Amino acid sequence: MKIELRHFSKTLKKRSVLTDVSYTFNDGAIYGLYGINGSGKTMLLRAMAGLIHATNGEVLVNDKILHKDIDFSPETGILIENMSLLPQYSAFENLKILGKIQHVANDADIENTLKAVGLEANIHEPVVKDFSLGMRQKLNIAQAVFEDQKIILLDEPTNGLDTDSVSKCIKLLRKLRDEGKLIVVATHVAEDMKKLADVQLHIVEGKIESTERVSVG
C-alpha cells in the first residue's frame, strides 16, 4: 500500500490548515506526525483517509486519486478525534456489529485484538457502565485494526493510556508494521514518538517542517 500527497493544501474559513504538503507514505513502516496542538496533524490524517477534500492538490492511494477515482481510502482503519462506539453494548459486541459491514473479521479475530490492546478482562462488559477513558481508547484502537486493515491512521492513540497500556499499544503497532501495514500516528508526545516511529515528520503550521528516519524496535 502507498499513500501519496501531491501539493495538498486545505483552507477552512479563510485559514490555511495545510499548505502545499507533498510526501509519500509506504507500507511496512510507522510514520509519526509530531507537532503541537493545532499544527495540522489531524487534518493531515483526515486528508489521507479521504475525510476532507483538497482546496488544492490531491491524495493518491495506490495511484488512485481520492474523490476522483475512489471515494475513500480502502482497507483503512481510523482513530481520529473523540470517536465513540455504542455504549449500550460490550466491547466484543461493538466490534461484532462493525464487522458485519465488511465481513472480514471472525469472533477469534475480535477476541485476539481486544486481548492485544489489554481488554482481555473486559471483553463482555458494557461500555457505558464499566469503561474508563483509557479502556475506551483501547477499544478505539482495537476497532482501527481488528479487520486486518492495510492502512492504519491513528490520532493521539496513547491519550488516556497508562504506561503498561502504552507499551502494549507500541508492541501491537510494531507487530502490524512487521506484517507490512502502513501506519501513521499523530501525537504531540515526544516520548511516544521516539519509541514508536520509524520515520518522524515534524508538522509546523500545516507544513512538513522536517523528516527524520530513525531506528526503533
Secondary structure, DSSP 8 states (H G I E B T S, - for coil): -EEEEEEEEEEETTEEEEEEEEEEEESSEEEEEE--TTSSHHHHHHHHHTSS--SEEEEEETTEEBTTTBSS-TTEEEE-SS----TTSBHHHHHHHHHHHH----HHHHHHHHHHTT-TTSTTSBHHHH--HHHHHHHHHHHHHTT--SEEEEESTTTT--HHHHHHHHHHHHHHHHTT-EEEEEES-HHHHHHH-SEEEEEETTEEEEEEE----
